[in-house]
Amino acid sequence: MNTTPQQLRPMFLFGSYTSPMPKVENITSEILNGDYHFHGDNRIYTQPNPSKTKYDERDSGVISLTLDTLKNHIKDLKVSEDVNYEEIAYIVSKLKKQSGTNRDPTLQAFRDVLFTELKTKFSKKFELTLFGRDTSTTPSKITLDNVISSTWTWIMWIVFEQLIDRNKQHSPKALRDFFDVMLDSSKIPTICTLNHDTKTEQALGSYPYVDGFSSFTSGTAKFHPSLLKSREGQIPLLKLHGSINWFYKDGEYIKLANPDDYDETNCVFEPLFLAGSLNKLEDYSYLMFPWIWTEFQNQLLQTKRIICSGYGFMDLGVTSRLREWLSLIDGAKLLIIDPDPEKLVRSCQRHDINNIGSFFGERESQTKYTICVDSTKIQDTSHSIIFLKCGFEDASKHAKALRTFVYGTT
């Protein structure tokens, strides 16, 4: 029976369904169809701004029309899948980064097409231009870059509103139960999450952890890379896609104890979490994310066992690193808790991107994984990828087998 050396630190990697929050399709619907309005503090609200008089790029009608146009372009390229907000966010992110530069010539042609389409659609309200914003004219002149920027802000704040869970209606019970059976003072794993919400922190409760931020002072904590390093008894918590309570303020990255304490007079931009798809590969090099991802890479060097749940393996940055980890670290094993492993494998295999499409093996004859219905069989497989076929809400029932897998002991 293979066991994990005690000096190595195992890793837990969590995706979306480990915290019972709104699904991607629900968030997409809110972004495309929700009745929201910008106010003067750069946030969206369900009531119109009573002081607003001019029709500009921050009107919900302008943003909805822009989103619908982008959605239709994406839909034309897809065969059967519905368009989701991550795909729209990807294009908006790329267009936003193209603002004021032609550094991406492959995107410029699409930008020109989009400009022509939107210019016609907005002609009755204002003149859409590439340069020279001027709201004093009649009709107002509004730039495409400002429309794109407002659309990005719209997406980010609606995701924020969908995930904040102000009344704590969505209890992270399954995650809390998992931690209760898998953590103790002598067993310190690394915890990585792709979620933007704060459910992982809630589930950890009194377990001490470090996430790169200082202790709270007056409801605010500051980020510093050195604080990603854990001391004895502390659990490294790496939020690889950021968080709804992270912001940029006065030249520093901060975390708010209460995300609603965001103040436009002090904070800049939207919450610091990542939305989109392949654009995340570039985004991992901005803001505080390079420090977090460097620590993620370092932690991979210190483990031979990862338990993963709720991740669809569509993030090329994460999946590529897991693939290399399995290939380069002798004895590395990945255990995936999933109620429908076959569906997950098929979802990956239909992608042409090699690191995703071939992660589990391209064909049945090249299978790189074992599916275990009985958790006692986990230790019997020689494959480096193992599925435990169950829902995450039932994972704690298999605590003995899971602890043996990651710690080499029950």
Phi, psi and omega in degrees: 000129179281137176232159180271128177305137186297334183283347180271146182260120178287169181230141171247127181240119186243141174245206197295312193279006173282346174234121189286074180250175181306143180280164182304318182294327178290318178295319178301316180298319179295320180293320183277327189235355184293148181267087182235162181214140174284142170246181185293344181269012176075009177253164179259148181223164179276351177252145177299154177284112185294338182267358184277132180238328185268146176272117183216194186290351180265004176288141181300327180294321178295314182293318179298320179292322177295314179298318181296322178295316178295320179300317181294324176296316179295318182298325180296337183265353183253155184266309188226333186287148174287152177283135177243166187294334179295323179290320177294317180299325178301310182294317180297319178299316180295318179295322180296319179289339178280350182302125177077009181208157174245034187291342179244088183297335179290335181271338186299321181298318178293321179300320179295319178296316180297318179300315180298316180297310184290327179300319179291317183292330184263359190301332181282343184256314179201169179266117178277127181234168175271334181218161170079058177298133180206104181273359180275344181277167176233114355286163180298150173258122183237135181274152177299322180301321179291324176296315180296316180298317179294324179295320177297314179299320177303310181300312185295318182287329177289321173301316177305311182297327181285335186256348190290329175050060187300325183267009179053044181285335185256095181282132178278051187300314182298321180291320178295317177298321179297313179297322183296328181265344185253345183248143166204177189298337182258356181241098186249102177270173165264135178248123176242137178226145177260001180280148177269342184284181182251024182291328179296317178297319178297317182293327179292331176055244184272357177294127181288134180217161175235135182230013180099356182248150178288177173293153181290136171232115183055040175082006182231138175237150183249145181271138170211133184307325182296338181278001173281341181278127182273148171261181184303128177086356181261140180266122173291125177244113182249112177267092191294337179250016178082194188205152181290348179251020174257137181216171175249126185215127175050043177079009181230155173269129184232159173239134180258134176299324176240109182303334180287355178279005175308132182232117182301332183287339182245324183269152181242138177068197184265179174303149184269073169232162186259130176237151180120199181233261184292340177298339179298331179302320177284322183295335179295349181259006182247162172055225181273354188295327177301323180292320180293318182287329174297319178293323176301314179298317180296321180292328177298328178291342186255014180223152171239003181223126175232131169254129186234142176207141176082006181256132182267002177065026180264351176277110186297327179295315180290310184297321178298320180291322177294322179297314180292324177299314179296327183280323190260336182265114183298126178083007181292138179222139181245122177252123183248121176269115184206135181285343182219073183302321182301319179294318179298316180298314179299320180300319179287318186293339180277359177269137182280342177296120192303313185297336176267310185297329183251011184301318181261006185103133185286327180227166183301327181288345180252022184307132181249014188220164173235137176258122179249121173273326178261118185295340179291347181272356184303319184283351186272347187271148177266348180293150179275345176245125183233130173261134166256112188279091176195161175285152182298331179296343178256003186298322183296340178291342181254027186305317183300312181292322181291320178293321177297321180298312187272327185253346184079010181205160177267000000 
